[in-house]
Amino acid sequence: MREVLEYIEQNQDRFLEELKDFIRIPSVSAQSAHDGDVQKCATWLKDHLKNLGLQAEIIETKGHPIVRAGGGNRNGQKDPSAKRLIIYGHYDVQPDDPIDQWKSPPFEPEIRDGFLYARGATDDKGQLFCHVKAVEALLQTRGKLPCEVLFLIEGEEESNGDSLAEYIRQQKAELAQNLTGVVISDCSMYDENTPAITYGLRGIVAMEVQVKGPINDVHSGTYGGVVGNPAIALANIIAQCIGTDGRILIPGFYDDVRQLEDFERENYARLNFDDQGLKKELSLNELFGEQDFTTLERAWARPTFEINGIFGGYTGQGNKTIIPATASAKITMRLVADQDPKKIGKLVKDYLESICPDYVELQVTEPSGEKPVLVDVNDPLVRAGMEALQQGFGRDAAYIRCGGSIPVVDTFWQELQKCVLLMGFGLDTDGAHSPNERFRVESFFKGIKTSAYLLDNV
């Protein structure tokens, strides 16, 4: 690997400038005004991968295009018997609002204090580009890759499009040929000193609840005490779903929750999570949740019930003495291993209907959701990833879970039935989706080295 590492060291400045060029394209998939920029970004990426010697193409979809590129040597050819790794990423980014909170223009990358600041720096252009440059380094120094690489890079991750999922389902027989697994770097290290493999993701169920009372808002003096208040009814319903101790009160909710194994508890304990630091960061007096579990255990391996928004009645300046006609809440639940979104969605909907008082009407939208994911840490690809992180960052890596959800992970697993390696190079503090998003420059270069080691290890 010496010649590969030397190539990376010698080309650091160019790699960084190319990443800046990639970031400058405002590929905001959720805003139609940027449709042309999304297409421009896909074309830029396809051309860049093609110039490396890969067979690269744009796959048009009903939404934004997919960039596909692969091969095993500088001629883009592949060995039919070679092991294959799929590398996933997304070239689209979040909107840049609110503009006034950015310290530098969101699409004019700027380096400050060792970080590259720009929209898409960490989510996901910077992390994706680590793999692109690793492939370049291997091809330029060896003329071929240690295994076949297939990039599948979508432009709809930030706008909840399903074009890539549909493509995977349609092409799963071809994609699965000689497949070792899928590599995704759209996640984080544990902290700036601890690289990590994310082996678990929580799933999610989402629904909206509306409580309906009188045909329209009515005077709270004339009708108070006679007409039931939908806002109060909704508050009472929600209060019967989760206790003040964080325990979810819905019967059967915990039936399928997989318990933590001993090695997981021991691993989390070794990470020495700083509860006091989190309270200071968020300006909290106390943290919240089930007392029998540590903060990391609650955040990574326990399900949740959350109200994301609650609204109804008058919310303007001053008083307006009414009983509102309706009150609504948006609800999400994070799920953990072995919980099924459809089962949980029905269980919660049935429970809400059973506790709704007769003086109001309850309407619940059809629940939608994604399954949780738990990767086998003994899979050879995971072991190769752990070794690569140690080689690239010079530190032992940790096993962590993530409290959030990445739907494409379950799609890859369900359709291809191969390990999905979540190997992030960013940090939770990088501000993905927020103003002043950033990516540590040192992590960018170490991520390139790690990716090169991973391909070699596989």
N, C-alpha and C positions, 0 to 999 in steps of 0.2 A: 504493500500500500504506500510505500514511501514516495513513489513518483506521483501517485494520485494526490497525496497530501501536499506535496510541493507545488503541484499545478494549482490547487485551491489557494494556497498561500500567495502564489505569484499573481493570481487573477482576482484578488479580493476587491480591488478598487473597481474593476470593470463589472464584476458581479453586482456590486452595490449600485452602480450607475444604471445597469440594466433593470434591476428591481425598481429603481425610481421611475424609469420609463414605463414599466408595467403599471405602477401605481398611479401615474399621472392620468391614465385613462379613467374617467369617472363612470365606471360600469355599474351604475345603480339599477339593479334589475326591477325594483319595485315601482319605479317611476317611468311612465311611458315616454317622458321627455328625453330620457337617456337611452332609449332603445337603440339608437344609432351608435352610442358609445359602447353599449354592451356588445354589439356586433363587431365594432372596431377592436375591442379588447380580445374577443375570440379570434379574430383574424391575426392580430399581433402575436398571440400566444401560439397559434398554429404555425405561423411562419417561423417563430423562434425555435420551436421544437423540430421543425423540418430542417432548419439550418444546422441543427446538431447532428443530423443524419438519420433521424427517425422518420418512419412513414406517418405523416400527420394529415389529418383531415378535419373538416368541420361537418358535423352531423346536424342538419336542420331538424327542428322539432316544431310542435305546435306552439311552443313558447320560445325561450332563448336557446341558442345552439349549444351543443356539446362539442368539446374539443377532444378528439381521440388521437393518440400518437403512440407508436410502439416500435419495437425492433430489438435486435440483439447486437448489432454492430453498426459501424458508421454508414453502411449502405442501406440501413433500415431492414435488413434481412433477419430472419429468425430461424432458429433450429427447432424443427417440429417436436423434438423430444426434450427441449430445454424446460426447466422449471420457469413458471411465470409468476410475476408479482403484478397485481393491479395497484396503481397509485392513484388515489382519489384526491381531488381538491375542487375548489370553486373559485372562479375568477370574478364573480359579481360581488358587490359590496353593499353595505348599508347606506341609506341616505346620510348626508352630512349635517342635517339639522341637529341642534341649533348652531348656526354659523357663528354667531357672536361669542360663543364660548370656546372657539378654537384660538389657540395662541399663534398658529401659523395656518395658511390656507390648507384645507383638507386634502387637496389634490396637487399640492406643491410640496413634495417630501422634504423634510428638514431634519438634520441631525442635531440633537441637543443632549448633552449629558450622557452620551453613549447610546442613545435611543434614536431610531428613525421614526419620526412622527408623520402620520398621514392616514387617511381613510384606507383601510385594506392592508395596512402594514403587517398586522398580525392575523387578521381574519379576512381572507386566508391567503392573500397573495404572497406575503413574506414567507410563511411556512411552506406553502406549495413550491415556491421557487427554490427552497433548499434542495428538494428532490430533483428539480430540473437541472440545477448546477452540479449536483452529484453525478447525474447521468452524463453530463458534458465532460466532467473531469475523468470519468472512467473511459469514455469513448475516445477522448483525445490522447490519453496516455497508453491505453491498451488496445484500442481499435475495436473492442467488443465489450459487452457487459457480462458479468458473471452469471446472470440469468436474464431471461426475457422480461422486459418492462413494458407494461401497457398503462399509459396515462388515460384516465377518464375524468375530464374536468368539466364541470357543469356551470351554467350561468343563471341558475334559478334558486340556489340555496337560500338566499336572503329574501326571496319572495314566495317561498313555499310552493314552488312549481314541482310537478311530478314527471317531467319529461325524462330525467335520468332514470328514475325508478321504472318507468314504462320501457325504456331502452334495455335496461338490465333484464327485465322479465322476457322481453322479446328475444334477446341475444344470449340468454343464460347458457345454452348448450355450448356455444362457441367460446364465451368468456371463461367457462369452467375448465377448458382444456388445459391440462398440465398445471393447473392453478395451485400455488402454494398458499396464497392468501391475499388479503387486501390491506394496504397501508394507508392510513389517514392521519394527516397532521393538521387537524382543525380543532385542537384542544390545547392543554397547558401542561407545563412542568408543575411539580409540587410547589417549588419556590425557585428563586434565581440561582440557588446553589444545589438544587436536587432535581435532576432529570427524572422522568417517570413514564411508566406505561399505564395508561388508563384501561383497566380491565372490566369496568362496569359503568353502565349508564342507566339512569332512571328512565322509565317510560312515563307516559302522560295520558291523562283523560281530561277533556275539556267539555264544558256544557254551560248553558245559560239558563237561569231560572227567572221566571216572571210570576209575581203574585198580583192577581187582579181583584179589585174590590168594586166600588161603585162605577157607574158608566162614565163618570168624569169626576174631576176634583170637586169636593163639596166643602161647605163652610164647617170648620171644626167646632164652632159654637152651636150652630143649629143642629148638627148631626153627631157631634161628639158624644160618646156613650151609647150611641144607637147603631152607628155604622162601624164595622171593624176596619182598622187601619192596616192597609197592606204592608206599609213599611215596618210596623211593629210585628206583624205576622211573619214577615221575612226574617227579621232579626231573631225572633224566637225559633224559627226553623233552623237557621244557621247555628244558633247556640246549642242546638241538640245534635250537631254534627261533630263538634270537636270541643274537648274540655280545655280549661285554662292551663292544664299541665301538658298540652300538646297531644294527648291521646285521642285518637279518632274514635268516635262513639257509634259509628254505623255498624250494626251487627254483621259479622262475617268479613269485615274489611281486611283483617289481618290473617285470615285462614290460610292463605297460600304463601305468605311471606317467608322467604328462605332465611334461615337464621345465619348469622355470621359464623364462620369457621374460626378456630383458635388462631391459625396463622394470620388471619385478617385482623383480628383484634390486636395481636402482638405487633403486626406491621404498622397499624394506625398509631398505636401507643409510641412506637419508636420515632414517629414523625414529630412528636412533641408540639402539637398544635397550640398556638398561643391564643387562648380564649380572651385574655385581657387585651391583646392587640386588636382582635376583631371588634370588641366592644368599643375601643377607642376609635377605630377606623369608621365605624357606623354611628358613633355618638349614642351608644346604648348604655342603659344602666345595667341590664342583665340580658343574657341570652335566653332562648326559649326552646322548649321541647321536652321530650320524654326523659325523665331523670335517670332511668336505668342505662342510658346510652351516652357515650361521649359526643362532643360536638361533631367530630368527623364521622362517627357512626351514624348520627342523625342525618347529616348532610348527604352522605353517600349511600347508606344501606337501609334507610327506613323510609316508608311511604309518608306522604303529606296530604293535607287538605287545606287549600288556600282560597281565599276570596280575593280575586284580582281587581274587582271593582264592584261597587254597590251604589245604586242610584235610584231616585224616585222622589216625587214631590218638588217643593220649591227650594232652590238652592241659591237664589239671587240675594242681593243686598237687602237688609232689613227683614221685617217679618211679613209672612203671608199665612194667615191662619186657616189652613186647609187640612183635610184628610185626602191624601193623594189617591188617585184612581189606580195607580200601579206602583210597584217597586220591583227592581230587578237586581240580580247579582250575576257576575261572571265567576265561574268556579273552575279551578284546575286541581287535579290530584297527581302527584308524582308517584310512580309505582316502582317497585323493586323486583328483583329476580323471582320468577314463577307467578307473579300476578298478571292476570290477563285483562287488557283494557276493556274488552267487551263485557266480561263478567263483572268487573268493577263498575263500569258505567251503568249497567242494568241494576246492580245491587243498590247503587246510590240513588238512581232515579226512583226505584220502588220505595226506598226508605223515605225520601223527601215527600212523595205522594202520601205515604202512610201517616206522616206526622203533620201534614198541612191541616189547619183548622177548617171547619166547615163554612165559616163565614167569608172565606176568600176562595178564589180559584187558582190553582197552580198549573203553570205550563212550563215544561222542561224540554229544551231542544235535544235532539238526538245526540248522544255523546259521541265524540270523536277522540281518537287516541293513537298512540304508538307504544309498541311493546318495550319493556326494559331489555337490556342486553347485559350478559355476564360472560366474559371470555375465559376460556380455560387457560390459566397461567402456566400450565405445563405443556402447552402447544409449542412445537419446535420454533414457529415463527415468533412467538412471544419471547422465548429464550434467546433467539437471535437478536431481537430488538433490545432486550436488556443488555446483552453483551455490546451491541453497537453503541448504545447510549453511554456505557462506561468508557468505551474507546474514544468516542467523539467528545464527550464532556470531561473526561478524566475523573469522574466520580461514579460511585455506585448509584444505580437507579432504584427508585421506589415503585411499588405497586400502589396505585390509587384508583379510586372511583370518581365519577363526576355526578354532581347532583342534577345536571341538566340532561337533555335528550338530543340525540343526533339521528333523525329518522333514517337517513341513508345507511347507517350501520346495520340496522335490522333488515333493510332491503337486501343488502349484500349477503348477510348471513342466511336469510330465508331462501333466497334464490340460488346462491352458489354453494352454500353449506361448507364454507371455508373460513378459517380464522380471520378476524378483522383486527389488525394491530393499530391501536390508537397511540401514536407516539408524537406528542406535542413538543414544540420548541418555544412556544410563547409562555406568557404568565397571566394569571388571573387579573393582575393589576395592569395589564396592557390597555385596558379600556376599549375592548371590542364593543362595537355598537354605540360608543360614547364619543363626545368631543375629545380631541387630543389622543386618539388611538396611537399606539406606538409598538415597536418591536425592537428588542435589544440587539444592537449590531453584533455583539459578541455571540449571541445565541444564533443569529443568522449563519455565521461562518461555522460555528460548531454543529449546527443542524446539517449543513452541507456535508461535513466530515462524517457525521453520524449516519446519514443516508447512504453514503458511499460504503461505509463499513457494513451497514445492513445488507446491501446488495451482495457484498462479498461473503458475508456470513451465510446468507441463504444458499 
